[in-house]
Amino acid sequence: MKRSLITHDDYCTFMVSKQHLNSNGEVFLLLIICWLKLLNNTHL
């Protein structure tokens, strides 16, 4: 069974582009969460 996997970087880029389209508090929060997860992965 094939699943389309999205990489962490692609997800972050997608969130950044959405942030530019509509500066929404929720989108900004997701971007921060994404960034924190990226930092977490770097330490692990």
N, C-alpha and C positions, 0 to 999 in steps of 0.2 A: 504494500500500500504506500503510495507516494504522498508525502505531505510537503507543502511549500514551507520551507523554513526561512525565517527572517533573522538575519544576524543582528547582534546588539547594536552595531554601528549603524546599520540601515534603519533600525527602529529609532535611534536617536536623531538621525538625519531627518527622518519622517516627522518626528515631533517638532524639530526646529522649524521645518518648512511650514507646519501647521501653525506654529507660534507666530510666524511672519504673516500668515494669511489672516488670522483673527487673534489678536492679542487677548487671549482669554485666560482668566485666572486658573481654570482647571488645566488647560494645556500647559501653562507655565509650571504648575505643580507636577504634572507628569514628566516634564522635561527635567525638573530637579530630581525626581525619583530616579529617572533614567540615568542621570549623571552620578547620583549616589551609588547606584548599582554598578556602574562602570568603575568607580573608585574601589568598590568592594571586590570586584572581580580582579582588579589589578593587584590588590593585597593578597588575594587567595592564589 
